[in-house]
Amino acid sequence: MTWRPALSRGVVLHHDRVREADLLLLPERVVVLHGSAGPVLRLCDGTRTVDAIVAELGERYPTAPVTAEVPGFLAALRKEGWLV
């Protein structure tokens, strides 16, 4: 996939130390991220393709089903308008 995902304008990825959780800060909304969503989104900097993100995550988490799950997760966030 040649898409190079990046956070949309106005969307900020933030780690809340009090809650020990990653958050997506959106205009008038906060989304609490669970599991590995934060580490996945940290790789969405507009320079890596989806395939490169999947490859990097596959190296970090060799037993996780990243190939099957990450592209769909990123596509869902794109559909929400949180990724471009």
DSSP file (Angstrom, degrees, kcal/mol; ACC not computed):
  #  RESIDUE AA STRUCTURE BP1 BP2  ACC     N-H-->O    O-->H-N    N-H-->O    O-->H-N    TCO  KAPPA ALPHA  PHI   PSI    X-CA   Y-CA   Z-CA
    1    1 A M              0   0    0      0, 0.0    50,-0.8     0, 0.0    49,-0.4   0.000 360.0 360.0 360.0 132.3    0.0    0.0    0.0
    2    2 A T        +     0   0    0     47,-0.1     2,-0.1    48,-0.1     0, 0.0   0.539 360.0 117.2 -91.9  -7.2    1.5    3.4   -1.0
    3    3 A W        -     0   0    0      1,-0.1    47,-1.4    46,-0.1    48,-0.2  -0.389  51.9-156.1 -61.2 135.1   -0.6    5.5    1.4
    4    4 A R        -     0   0    0     45,-0.2    45,-0.2    80,-0.2    80,-0.1  -0.830  18.8-147.0-114.3  88.2    1.6    7.2    4.0
    5    5 A P        +     0   0    0      0, 0.0    41,-2.1     0, 0.0     2,-0.3  -0.225  24.5 168.1 -65.1 143.9   -0.7    7.9    6.9
    6    6 A A  B     -A   45   0A   0     39,-0.2    78,-2.9    40,-0.1    39,-0.2  -0.973  43.7 -87.3-146.0 154.5   -0.3   10.9    9.1
    7    7 A L  B     -B   83   0B   0     37,-0.8    76,-0.3    -2,-0.3     3,-0.1  -0.388  50.7-111.6 -63.0 139.7   -2.5   12.5   11.8
    8    8 A S    >   -     0   0    0     74,-2.5     3,-2.2     1,-0.2    -1,-0.1  -0.254  44.8 -79.1 -67.0 159.1   -5.1   14.9   10.4
    9    9 A R  T 3  S+     0   0    0      1,-0.3    -1,-0.2     3,-0.0     3,-0.1  -0.384 121.7  23.6 -59.0 133.2   -4.8   18.6   11.1
   10   10 A G  T 3  S+     0   0    0      1,-0.3     2,-0.5    -3,-0.1    -1,-0.3   0.376  96.9 112.2  89.7  -4.5   -6.1   19.3   14.5
   11   11 A V    <   -     0   0    0     -3,-2.2     2,-0.4    15,-0.1    -1,-0.3  -0.896  45.2-173.4-104.7 129.0   -5.5   15.7   15.8
   12   12 A V  E     -C   25   0C   0     13,-2.1    13,-3.4    -2,-0.5     2,-0.5  -0.976  19.5-143.2-125.8 133.1   -2.8   15.3   18.4
   13   13 A L  E     +C   24   0C   0     -2,-0.4     2,-0.4    11,-0.2    11,-0.2  -0.847  31.5 175.0 -92.0 126.8   -1.5   12.0   19.9
   14   14 A H  E     -C   23   0C   0      9,-2.9     9,-3.6    -2,-0.5     2,-0.6  -0.989  28.9-140.2-137.3 139.9   -0.8   12.5   23.6
   15   15 A H  E     -C   22   0C   0     -2,-0.4     2,-0.8     7,-0.2     7,-0.2  -0.911  16.4-151.3-101.0 120.7    0.4   10.3   26.4
   16   16 A D  E  >> -C   21   0C   0      5,-3.1     5,-1.7    -2,-0.6     4,-1.4  -0.814   6.5-166.8 -92.0 109.8   -1.4   11.0   29.7
   17   17 A R  T  45S+     0   0    0     -2,-0.8    -1,-0.2     2,-0.2     5,-0.0   0.822  85.6  56.2 -68.3 -31.0    0.9   10.0   32.5
   18   18 A V  T  45S+     0   0    0      1,-0.2    -1,-0.2    -3,-0.1    -2,-0.0   0.946 118.9  30.9 -66.2 -47.7   -1.8   10.2   35.1
   19   19 A R  T  45S-     0   0    0      2,-0.2    -1,-0.2     0, 0.0    -2,-0.2   0.598 100.6-133.6 -83.1 -12.5   -4.1    7.7   33.3
   20   20 A E  T  <5 +     0   0    0     -4,-1.4     2,-0.3     1,-0.2    -3,-0.2   0.939  67.4 119.5  52.9  49.0   -1.1    5.8   31.8
   21   21 A A  E   < -C   16   0C   0     -5,-1.7    -5,-3.1    13,-0.0     2,-0.3  -0.987  67.4-120.3-143.0 149.4   -2.9    5.9   28.5
   22   22 A D  E     -CD  15  33C   0     11,-0.5    11,-3.0    -2,-0.3     2,-0.4  -0.723  34.5-165.6 -86.4 141.9   -2.4    7.3   25.0
   23   23 A L  E     -CD  14  32C   0     -9,-3.6    -9,-2.9    -2,-0.3     2,-0.6  -0.946  21.3-142.3-128.6 146.8   -5.1    9.7   23.9
   24   24 A L  E     -CD  13  31C   0      7,-2.8     7,-2.5    -2,-0.4     2,-0.7  -0.963  21.8-152.4-103.5 119.0   -6.1   11.2   20.6
   25   25 A L  E     +CD  12  30C   0    -13,-3.4   -13,-2.1    -2,-0.6     5,-0.2  -0.841  22.7 172.4 -95.9 117.6   -7.0   14.8   21.2
   26   26 A L  E >   - D   0  29C   0      3,-2.8     3,-2.2    -2,-0.7     2,-0.2  -0.789  47.8 -73.6-118.6 160.0   -9.5   16.0   18.6
   27   27 A P  T 3  S-     0   0    0      0, 0.0     3,-0.1     0, 0.0   -16,-0.0  -0.405 118.9 -10.8 -55.7 119.6  -11.5   19.2   18.4
   28   28 A E  T 3  S+     0   0    0     -2,-0.2     2,-0.3     1,-0.1    -3,-0.0   0.699 128.7  77.7  63.5  22.7  -14.2   18.9   21.1
   29   29 A R  E <   -D   26   0C   0     -3,-2.2    -3,-2.8     2,-0.0     2,-0.4  -0.985  56.8-158.0-159.4 147.3  -13.4   15.2   21.7
   30   30 A V  E     -D   25   0C   0     -2,-0.3     2,-0.5    -5,-0.2    -5,-0.2  -0.999  10.8-160.9-127.6 131.6  -10.8   13.0   23.4
   31   31 A V  E     -D   24   0C   0     -7,-2.5    -7,-2.8    -2,-0.4     2,-0.5  -0.960  11.7-143.7-114.2 121.7  -10.4    9.3   22.4
   32   32 A V  E     -D   23   0C   0     -2,-0.5     2,-0.3    -9,-0.2    -9,-0.2  -0.737  18.9-144.7 -83.5 124.3   -8.7    7.0   24.8
   33   33 A L  E     -D   22   0C   0    -11,-3.0   -11,-0.5    -2,-0.5     2,-0.3  -0.698  13.6-158.3 -92.9 142.4   -6.5    4.5   22.9
   34   34 A H    >   -     0   0    0     -2,-0.3     3,-1.8   -13,-0.1     4,-0.1  -0.791  49.6 -10.5-117.2 159.4   -6.2    0.9   24.1
   35   35 A G  T 3  S-     0   0    0     -2,-0.3     3,-0.4     1,-0.2    -2,-0.1  -0.264 126.0 -17.5  60.1-133.1   -3.6   -1.8   23.6
   36   36 A S  T 3> S+     0   0    0      1,-0.2     4,-2.0     2,-0.1    -1,-0.2   0.220 102.7 107.4 -93.9  14.2   -1.0   -1.1   20.9
   37   37 A A  H <> S+     0   0    0     -3,-1.8     4,-2.5     1,-0.2    -1,-0.2   0.898  78.3  52.1 -60.4 -41.1   -3.0    1.7   19.2
   38   38 A G  H  > S+     0   0    0     -3,-0.4     4,-2.1     2,-0.2    -1,-0.2   0.956 109.7  46.6 -62.0 -52.3   -0.7    4.4   20.5
   39   39 A P  H  > S+     0   0    0      0, 0.0     4,-0.7     0, 0.0    -1,-0.2   0.866 112.9  51.8 -58.6 -34.9    2.5    2.7   19.3
   40   40 A V  H >< S+     0   0    0     -4,-2.0     3,-1.1     1,-0.2     4,-0.3   0.948 110.7  46.9 -64.7 -47.6    0.9    2.1   15.9
   41   41 A L  H >< S+     0   0    0     -4,-2.5     3,-1.3     1,-0.3    -1,-0.2   0.783 101.0  65.8 -68.6 -26.9   -0.1    5.8   15.5
   42   42 A R  H 3< S+     0   0    0     -4,-2.1    -1,-0.3     1,-0.3    -2,-0.2   0.776  99.3  54.4 -63.9 -23.7    3.3    7.0   16.6
   43   43 A L  T << S+     0   0    0     -3,-1.1     2,-1.8    -4,-0.7     5,-0.4   0.569  84.0  92.1 -84.2  -9.1    4.6    5.5   13.3
   44   44 A C    <   +     0   0    0     -3,-1.3   -37,-0.8    -4,-0.3    -1,-0.1  -0.575  43.4 133.5 -87.7  77.6    2.0    7.4   11.3
   45   45 A D  B    S-A    6   0A   0     -2,-1.8   -39,-0.2   -39,-0.2    -1,-0.2   0.299  77.6-105.0-111.0   7.2    4.2   10.4   10.5
   46   46 A G  S    S+     0   0    0    -41,-2.1   -40,-0.1     2,-0.3   -42,-0.1   0.406 107.9  80.3  85.3  -3.8    3.6   10.7    6.8
   47   47 A T  S    S+     0   0    0     -4,-0.2     2,-0.4   -42,-0.2    -3,-0.1   0.705  79.5  68.3-104.5 -26.2    6.9    9.2    5.8
   48   48 A R  S    S-     0   0    0     -5,-0.4    -2,-0.3   -43,-0.3     2,-0.1  -0.748  74.6-133.5 -98.0 140.5    6.2    5.5    6.2
   49   49 A T     >  -     0   0    0     -2,-0.4     4,-2.2   -45,-0.2   -45,-0.2  -0.384  32.5-105.0 -76.8 167.2    3.9    3.5    4.0
   50   50 A V  H  > S+     0   0    0    -47,-1.4     4,-2.7   -49,-0.4     5,-0.2   0.911 124.2  53.7 -58.9 -41.9    1.3    1.2    5.6
   51   51 A D  H  > S+     0   0    0    -50,-0.8     4,-2.3     1,-0.2    -1,-0.2   0.888 108.2  49.1 -61.2 -39.0    3.5   -1.7    4.5
   52   52 A A  H  > S+     0   0    0      2,-0.2     4,-2.5     1,-0.2    -1,-0.2   0.884 110.9  50.3 -67.5 -38.7    6.5   -0.1    6.2
   53   53 A I  H  X S+     0   0    0     -4,-2.2     4,-2.6     2,-0.2     5,-0.2   0.933 111.6  48.1 -63.1 -46.0    4.5    0.4    9.4
   54   54 A V  H  X S+     0   0    0     -4,-2.7     4,-2.4     1,-0.2    -2,-0.2   0.911 111.8  50.2 -61.1 -43.1    3.4   -3.2    9.3
   55   55 A A  H  X S+     0   0    0     -4,-2.3     4,-1.6     2,-0.2    -2,-0.2   0.923 111.8  47.2 -62.9 -44.7    6.9   -4.4    8.8
   56   56 A E  H  X S+     0   0    0     -4,-2.5     4,-1.9     1,-0.2    -2,-0.2   0.919 114.1  46.7 -64.1 -43.5    8.3   -2.4   11.7
   57   57 A L  H  X S+     0   0    0     -4,-2.6     4,-3.1     1,-0.2    -1,-0.2   0.867 107.6  57.8 -66.7 -35.1    5.5   -3.5   14.0
   58   58 A G  H  < S+     0   0    0     -4,-2.4    -1,-0.2    -5,-0.2    -2,-0.2   0.854 107.7  47.5 -62.2 -34.7    6.1   -7.1   12.9
   59   59 A E  H  < S+     0   0    0     -4,-1.6    -1,-0.2     1,-0.2    -2,-0.2   0.888 115.9  43.9 -71.3 -39.7    9.7   -6.8   14.0
   60   60 A R  H  < S+     0   0    0     -4,-1.9    -2,-0.2     1,-0.3    -3,-0.2   0.888 128.8  26.2 -70.7 -39.7    8.7   -5.3   17.4
   61   61 A Y    ><  +     0   0    0     -4,-3.1     3,-1.5    -5,-0.2     5,-0.3  -0.677  69.9 173.7-127.0  75.0    5.9   -7.7   18.0
   62   62 A P  T 3  S+     0   0    0      0, 0.0    -1,-0.1     0, 0.0    -2,-0.1   0.723  79.4  46.4 -62.1 -23.2    6.7  -10.9   16.2
   63   63 A T  T 3  S+     0   0    0      2,-0.1    -5,-0.1     3,-0.0    -2,-0.0   0.539  91.3  99.0 -96.0  -5.9    3.7  -12.9   17.6
   64   64 A A  S <  S-     0   0    0     -3,-1.5     2,-1.7    -7,-0.2     3,-0.3  -0.530  81.1-120.6 -82.0 148.1    1.1  -10.2   17.0
   65   65 A P     >  +     0   0    0      0, 0.0     4,-1.9     0, 0.0     3,-0.4  -0.306  57.7 145.8 -81.8  54.8   -1.2  -10.4   14.0
   66   66 A V  H  >  +     0   0    0     -2,-1.7     4,-2.1    -5,-0.3   -11,-0.1   0.862  65.3  56.4 -64.4 -37.3   -0.1   -7.0   12.7
   67   67 A T  H  4 S+     0   0    0     -3,-0.3    -1,-0.2     1,-0.2   -13,-0.1   0.874 114.4  39.7 -62.4 -36.3   -0.4   -7.9    9.0
   68   68 A A  H  4 S+     0   0    0     -3,-0.4     4,-0.3     2,-0.1    -1,-0.2   0.800 127.7  28.9 -82.3 -30.1   -4.0   -8.9    9.5
   69   69 A E  H  X S+     0   0    0     -4,-1.9     4,-2.2     2,-0.1    -3,-0.2   0.830 104.2  64.7-105.6 -36.8   -5.1   -6.1   11.8
   70   70 A V  H  X S+     0   0    0     -4,-2.1     4,-2.8    -5,-0.3     5,-0.3   0.913  99.7  51.6 -64.5 -46.5   -3.0   -2.9   11.3
   71   71 A P  H  > S+     0   0    0      0, 0.0     4,-2.2     0, 0.0    -1,-0.2   0.913 113.7  45.7 -57.8 -40.9   -4.1   -2.0    7.7
   72   72 A G  H  > S+     0   0    0     -4,-0.3     4,-2.2     2,-0.2    -2,-0.2   0.886 111.7  52.0 -67.2 -38.9   -7.8   -2.3    8.7
   73   73 A F  H  X S+     0   0    0     -4,-2.2     4,-1.9     2,-0.2    -1,-0.2   0.933 112.0  45.7 -61.6 -47.1   -7.2   -0.2   11.9
   74   74 A L  H  X S+     0   0    0     -4,-2.8     4,-2.1     1,-0.2    -2,-0.2   0.890 111.5  52.3 -65.2 -38.8   -5.5    2.5    9.9
   75   75 A A  H  X S+     0   0    0     -4,-2.2     4,-2.3    -5,-0.3    -1,-0.2   0.891 108.0  52.0 -63.8 -38.7   -8.3    2.5    7.3
   76   76 A A  H  X S+     0   0    0     -4,-2.2     4,-1.6     1,-0.2    -1,-0.2   0.899 110.2  47.8 -65.1 -39.8  -10.9    2.8   10.0
   77   77 A L  H  X>S+     0   0    0     -4,-1.9     5,-2.2     2,-0.2     6,-0.9   0.842 110.3  52.7 -69.9 -31.8   -9.2    5.9   11.5
   78   78 A R  H ><5S+     0   0    0     -4,-2.1     3,-0.9     4,-0.2    -2,-0.2   0.910 106.9  52.2 -66.0 -41.3   -8.8    7.3    8.0
   79   79 A K  H 3<5S+     0   0    0     -4,-2.3    -2,-0.2     1,-0.3    -1,-0.2   0.852 106.5  53.8 -63.5 -34.7  -12.6    6.9    7.5
   80   80 A E  H 3<5S-     0   0    0     -4,-1.6    -1,-0.3    -5,-0.1    -2,-0.2   0.686 118.1-115.9 -70.9 -17.6  -13.2    8.7   10.8
   81   81 A G  T <<5S+     0   0    0     -3,-0.9    -3,-0.2    -4,-0.6    -2,-0.1   0.555  86.8 114.6  93.2   9.0  -11.1   11.6    9.4
   82   82 A W  S   <S+     0   0    0     -5,-2.2   -74,-2.5   -75,-0.1     2,-0.3   0.668  74.4  44.0 -87.8 -18.1   -8.3   11.2   12.1
   83   83 A L  B      B    7   0B   0     -6,-0.9   -76,-0.2   -76,-0.3    -2,-0.2  -0.947 360.0 360.0-124.1 148.0   -5.7   10.2    9.5
   84   84 A V              0   0    0    -78,-2.9   -80,-0.2    -2,-0.3   -77,-0.1   0.318 360.0 360.0-118.3 360.0   -4.8   11.6    6.1
